[in-house]
Amino acid sequence: MFALKFLKKDKFDSYDDYIQNGAPIVPENFNFSYDVIDVLAKENPGDIALLWTNDAGETKKFTFLDLSRMSNAAANFLSSRGLTRGDTVLLFMRRRWEYWILMLAMHKLGVIPIPSTNQLKAEDIEYRIEQAESKAIIAFDDGHILNEIKTAIGDRNVQLISNEEVANAIETMPTSLERVPNNNTDTMVIYFTSGTTDMPKMVAHNFMYPLGHINTAMFWQRLHDKDIHFTLSESGWAKCSWGKMYGQWLAGATVFVFDFASIATAHDLLHAMSEHHITSFCAPPTVYKMLIHADFNKYDLSALEKADIAGEALNPEVYERFFDKTGIKLHEGFGQTETCVMLFTNQWIEPKPGSMGMPAAGWDVQLLDEGGRPVPNGTVGEICVSLKNARPVGLFQGYHKNEKLTAKVFRDGFYHTGDVAYRDNDGY
């Protein structure tokens, strides 16, 4: 398991042992594309890194060697279009396979990707172009988003690049690339928040961010190099980074991607899990609510061993119904666009339906009242992360171009999530 290169130990005997020794160790000038993917391409060149399929029946498999070479070609293509370190690029790729190649290529160049959902309207895209000062947009035409993008661009000097151009370049551009240096604190990727209560904010993650997802994949999702992991998220959301890229490849697992044009049904998902022998699945409670009404006897889910859940509160009935159908206990997790997983049901504790579990290694999570004081067990407090001893690997560096808002959430030695919870007497 490649992730062990970034940990103090290769085995943890208990939750306490994990908490004391499980925080990732970050090398200087770390770059996920060079230091993980390119190395895996040499050490395990034939291992399947990405298994992609769509609702039209197409299937593609990419090894770590494929990812290394193709991302070099894509990086050379992006350079040929004038994109360079520090430039921001909006990506509208749904679940197209080119997305993963582009992300790796941009990391190699220091170009900053801004993954974006295809659900956006022209005014939303225009706002993002202006706020991020984007130099280019790379998009997959789903029959809707391209028109919205063209309207948003208007007469702005913003390149519009299609996924077909990217796919052609991957086939034709040189696959050799000289390493572009970076610092750990350079911005690697930006996500816009959903903007449900305010204008969307730009969450800036640095080059250490992928190592924070060792907690996500290795300890919450409990992945290893024989797993085929399926997280449902589309590429425009941070959950894609949580479940379909960094931590999973650090764990040596295969990332499974199911690209569908419309809303996937329970049959679609269960059929895909059966056909492709999925061993690990992660989705929000809404999806599990849909799945538990299906007839599981129609599908061969014998490969499925692990299931995780995040994104909203879990109804205990969903937990029980899914367990009755599969014998699998759902492991809940909590985090934000601004973080990696910071609370989760780990392998050393028994899941409690409705509980997010316990803190991740490297995350000193405290529940505070409005005066900044810790609250007793059973009392609701704001979920805050102490920065007094160390800054967790995977915590965002701030809101891009918004020092005032950054200072508001980073104050008094804590990161304030704005979310609330209570702790029970067992520490859950």
N, C-alpha and C positions, 0 to 999 in steps of 0.2 A: 504494500500500500504506500503510494508515493507521499501521502500526507505525513507519514512517520518521520520524514526528513526534517519536518518543521516542528516536531514535538520532543519534549525531554525524554519521554518513555515510549516504548512500543506496546505496553500493556498497562491497564489500570485495574486495580483490584477492587476498588470501591468508589462511590461518589466522592468521598473526601479526598481520596488519592487523585481522582480526576480534577477536582477543584484546585488542589495544590499544584499539580504538575501538567494540566492539560491545556493551558493557554499557548497559542501558537508562538513560535520563535521566528522573528522576521529578519531575513538577511538584508544587508545593505543593497540599495538599488535593485530591489526585487521587481521583476516583471513576469507576470503569470505566463504570458505567451512564450517568452524565451526560456524561462527557468522551470516551467512545468511542461508545457505542450511540446516544445522542441526537445526537451530531455526525454520525455516519454516516447517521442518519435524515434529516438535512438535506442532506448532501453526496451520498449515494447512496441515495435513498429506495426505489428499485425493486429494488435488489440483493437476491437471495435469501440470507438469513442462516441460516435453519434449514429443512431439508428433512426432514420427519418421515413415517415410514410404520410400519405394524405388520403382524403376521402375519395379520391379518384383511383386509388389502388396502386399508385406509384410508391416504390420503396427504394431508398438509397442507404448505403452503409459507408461510413467514413472511419478509417483507422486514425490513430494518432499521427502516423506518418502522413496521411492525407491532409490532416488539419494543419500540420506544420508547413508542408509544401504549398498548399492552397492559400494559406494566410499570407505567406511570403509573396505569392503572385498577386493577391488582392492588395497587399501593402504597396507593391510596385505600381499597381494600377492607380491607387489613390494618390500616390506621389505624382504620377503623370498628370493627374487632374489638378495639381497645385496645392493639394492638401498637405499640411505639415503640422508639426508639434504645436499643441495648444489650440488648433482650430476645432470648432465644434460642428458636429454633423448630426442632424436628426435622422433617425432610422424608423421607417414604417414598413416592417417586414412580416407582420403577423407571426407565422411560425415557419416561414420559408427557410430552407437549409442554409441559404447564403448568409443569413443573419449571424450564425455562429462563426463563419469564416471571417466576416467583416469585423466582428468584435475583436477577434484575435489579431487581425491585421491592424486595426486602429491602436490597440494596446502596443503593438510593436513600434508604431510610428509616433506614439504620443498624441495622436489625434483623439479628441474627446467625443465618444459616441453619446448620443442622447436617445435611448430607446423610447419609442412613442407608440401608443395604441392606435389602431386603425379606426377607432370610434370617434376620433376628434373631428371637429368641424373647422371650416376655414378660419374663423376668428380665433379658435384655440391654437391653430398652427401659426397664425400670424403673430400671436402673443409670444409663442415660444421662439420663433425666429428672432423677434426683436429683443427679447430678454436674454437669449443666449448668444446673440450676434452670430447666428449660424452661417457658415460658409457654403454648406451644401445640404441637400436632402437626398437620401437614398430610399426608394420606395418600391413596393410591390403593388401592382395595379389589381385591386380586388373589385374593380367596377365602381368604386365610390371614392376611395381616398385620394386617387390621383387628381381628380377634378378639384377636390378641396385644397390640395396642396398647390395646384396651379393658381387657383384664386388667391390663396394666401401669399404666394410669392409675388404676384403682380409684376411690377417693373423693378423689383429688388435684384441686386446682383448676387443671386443665390443659385448655385448649380443644382439641377435636378437630374439625378442618376437613377436608372432603372435597375432592377435586380437582374434583368437579362444582360445588361452591360457588364455587371459584376461577374455573372456566370461565364460570359465569353472571355473576360479578362483572366479569370482563374485558369482557363484552358490555354491561354496564349501568352501570358506575361511570364517573364523569368521567375524562377523559383528560388533564386539565391537572393539573400538580403543581408546587408551589414547591420549589426545591432545599433539601434538608436538609444543612447543612454537616457536614463530617467532617475529621478529621486523618489524615495518612498512617499514623500508628501506631495508630489505632483498630482494634479487631478487626473484620474483615470477614466471615470464615467460619471455622468450626471443623469439623475432621474428627476422629472417633475412630479411633485405630489399631485394627488387627484384633485385638490382644490375644492373639496366638498363644503368647507366652511369659510374659505378665504381664497384669494387668488393663488394659483399653483406656485409652489416654491421650488427652486432648483437645489436638489440635494446632491452635494459634491462628495464623491468617494475617491480616496487616493489609491495608490498602487498596492497598499497593504490589504485592501478590502477582500480580495479573493481568499487570503489565508484565514480571515475571520470565518469563512464558510466551512472550514474544517469542523467547527462545532455543528454547523447545520447538517452536513452530510454524514460525517463519521460518527457523531455522538447522538444527534437527534434522529436522523433517518437510518442510522446504524448500517451504512453501506460498506461494501467491500468490493474487491475486484471481480467478483463473479456476478454482481448484481446488474439488472437492467431496470433503471429507475425512470418512472413516469410521473412528472409533475405537470399539471394541466395548464398552467399559466401561458398566455401568449407573450411574445417577446417585448411588448411595450410596458410591461409592469416589472417592478423590482423582484417580484416572486420568481421571475424567470432566472435571474441571477442566483436566487436562493436555491432553485431546484433543478436547473437545466444546464449547468455550466461549471462553475468554479469548484465548489466543494465536491461535486460528484466525480469530476475528473481527478481531483486530488486523491479521492478515495479509490480511484481506478475503475469506477463503475462505467457502464454504458448509459448514456443519456438517450432516452426514447422520446421522440417528438412525433405527435400526431397533429398534422395540419389540416384543419377542416374549415370550410368556407362559411358554414352557418353554425347554429347551436348544436353541439353534440348531444345525442340522446344517451340514455343509460345503455341501450344496446350497442351503440357506437363504441363507447368506452370499454364495456365489458368484452366485446368482440376483439377490440384491439389488444386488450390485456391478455386474452386467451391466445390469440394468434401469434403474438410476439413474446410470449412467455415472460411477462412482466413479473419481477420479483418484489418490487417496491413501488408504492403509489402514494402521491400526496395531492390533496385538493382541499378547498374550503368546505365547511359543513354543508353549504347549499348543495354541493355535488353529491355528498354522501346521502343527504336527504332524498335525492333523486334515485341513487343507486339501490337503496334498501328496499325499494318497491319492485325491483326487477326480480325475475326468476333466475337465481344464480345457477340452478341445475342445468341450464341450457349452455353454460360456458365452462370450459376447462380452466379453472383458476388455481390449479395445483401448484403452479410455480410461485404464486403470490405468498410472500412471507411477512411483509411489513407494510403498514399503512399509517400515514401521518396526516395531521389536520391542523389548519391555521387559517387566519383571516377574519374570523368572527367567533362569537361565543358558541360553544358546542353544547347542544341539547343532549343530556344524558341518554334519552331514548334512542337517539341516532347511534350513539356508542354501543348500546346494548343490542340493537337490531343488527348492526353490522357484525358484531361479535357472534351473534347467534347464527348468522349466515356463513361466516368465514372462519370463525375461531381465532380471529386476529383482533388484538387490542389496539385501538387507535391511540397514537402518541401525539398529544397536542403540543404546539409550540407558539411562541409569541415573539414578535419583533416588529420593526417598522421599515419603511423605505430608508430611513436614516441609519438603520442598524443591520446586523446579521441576527440570527436567532439569539435571544438573550435569556429567555425562559423556556424550558421545555421538559417534557416527561422523558427522563433518561433511562438507560438500560438497567440501572441499579435500583429503581423504585417501581412500585406498582402503579399503573395509571389510575387516576381518579377522574371519572367523567366530569367534565366541566372545569377541571383545574389545568392551568397552563404548565404546571410542574415546578421546577426549581431552576436557579440561575445557571447559566453556562460558565465554563471555566474562563477566567479573565474578566468577568462581568460582576462587579460589586453592586448588586441591585438592592435598593432600599425603598421602602414605602414611607413617604414623608407627608406631613400635614401642611397646611397653608403657610405655617411659620417655619417650615424647613426642618421640623423635628420628626424623628422616627415614630411611627404609630405602633401600638401594640397589636398582637395577633388578633384577628377577627375584626379589625377596624380598617375601613377603606382609607387608602392613601394614594398619592400620586406615585407612579412607577418612575423612579429616578436612578441614574447610574452614577455612582461615586467616581470622581476622577482624581481623588486625593492621593492615591497610591500609584495608580497607573491608568493610562487611557486604553480602553479595550481595543484590540485589533478588530477592525470591521465597523467601528463607529465612524459616522461621517465626519468630515472635517469642518463642515459648516454649510450654510445656505449661500450658494454662489452669488456674488455681487449684492449681498444683503447682510452687512455687518450688524445692523441694528437687530434684526431678527435672530441672527446667530447668537448675539450677546444675551438675548432674552431667554434662550433655551439652555445656554451654557452659563450658569451663574452659581456663585457660592460653592464652587467645587463639585457641581453636579451637572449632568445632562438631564433636563426635565423633559420627559416624553409627552406630558399632557394627558396620558392615559392613567386610569385608576384601577386598583385591584385590592384584595385583602389576602393575608397569609393565614393559613390555618395552623393549628398547634403542632402539626407534623412537619411544618416548613414548606408545604405546597403553596 
